[in-house]
Amino acid sequence: MTAGIYMDYAATTFTASEVVEAMRPYFSESFENPSSLYSRSDRNRKALAEGRRQVAGVIGASPEEIFFTASGSEADNWALKGAAFSPRRKGRHIVTTSVEHKAILETAHFLERNGFNVTYLPVDKKGLVRLDEVKAALRDDTILLSVMFANNEVGAVQPVAELGRLCRERGILFHTDAVQAATHVPIDVASMKIDLLSMAAHKFYGPKGVGALYIRKGVVLENLIHGGGQEKGRRAGTENVPLIVGMGKAAELAMAEMESERKRLSTLRDRLIERLRRAVPYVRLNGPEGERRLPNNVNMSFVGVEGETLLLDLDLAGISASTGSACASASLDPSHVLMAMGLSHEEAHGSVRLTLGKTSTEAEVDSVVAALTEIVARRRAMSPLWEDFLKERSKGA
């Protein structure tokens, strides 16, 4: 880890040293293709099986229901496109939400261009879907509902179990993007009636470049990648043994400490929120509070200050944060998640996401509060937006 304070764990995590050590032999010593018939490949075949078992344990699945991908985004693409083009699915209607990750939204747009009809559900001011609106959106020709388990920007944890039951009753496939949630909150695919679930290793201290799609036994999807018999003939391409080993090891480590980390991070999260509210006037917490929020997520809007400006100033102070999704960080457009939650352009542009992780401490939280308090005060003193806001407030008084 480099010097400074890292508060962008929702974007990515470092690879744990135990994970690096677990992967190391499979880069050079045990390099054989696991699909080869000779005995030298036995170790790699066993390593794949163990990785599959470890990842399945994260969500209460069977190992044979886990299919490795190159990323969470690939898993999302496979879930939507695979369901849309599956020979078992006869309808052409898909339901998702307006606050999904771009891997879902852009895939949905692709499917629209190819003859499918997509309904994008709104969310409430906390970023949560309303069950009655979901139910009303489902039709006789609906083949799939895709709702993320927990939002990557504002940490909103959706009512996944209720959504799963609703879909199972209607015979509709239910997919959830659990990239932010896996190993951070309890997930049980059986009790939650989940048919398809996406995850990515680099969100829980595993390597980048590997993810997985859970496909419930009996669910038939069209393949996304054709060309070979790997992954039971469902995803072609030589298996990336080192990264799969790393994902499995990271999953096992994360699950062993999930409960203790949830409690620790929730305490730090609430400390950060409370102290920012006390120290900085006119701040807004975006998303829900308590159990409906990821334990490590804080997203706040600061009236009168641009989020990008805050990030640059935080960076100069040695603090790494973001304005939202890492995949959209180069865009100057306001967050589609915050806009869908009803924030104004100014509020959305003035938002910062701070996400905690293994290295986060009370001292770091307090340092971030102190830095933001100074930065916001200084930037507001130079901001015409802040002056306009104060004038409007005085008129209202």
ZIBEL-V869363 format. One record per run of one state. SS is the DSSP state (H for helix, E for strand, L for the rest). FROM is the first residue (numbers start at 1). TO is the last residue. If there is no record, write none. Layout:
ss={SS:SS}
from={FROM:FROM}
to={TO:TO}
//
This chain:
ss={L:E:L:E:L:H:L:H:L:H:E:L:H:L:E:L:H:L:E:L:H:L:E:L:E:L:E:L:H:L:E:L:E:H:L:E:L:H:L:H:L:H:L:E:L:H:E:L:E:L:H:L:E:L:E:L:H:L:H:L:H:L:E:L:H:L:H:L}
from={1:5:7:8:9:17:29:39:60:63:66:70:72:85:93:98:102:114:117:122:131:138:142:147:150:151:156:158:160:171:173:178:196:201:204:211:216:230:234:241:257:258:280:283:286:290:293:294:297:303:307:317:319:321:322:323:326:329:336:341:345:350:351:356:362:382:384:397}
to={4:6:7:8:16:28:38:59:62:65:69:71:84:92:97:101:113:116:121:130:137:141:146:149:150:155:157:159:170:172:177:195:200:203:210:215:229:233:240:256:257:279:282:285:289:292:293:296:302:306:316:318:320:321:322:325:328:335:340:344:349:350:355:361:381:383:396:397}
//
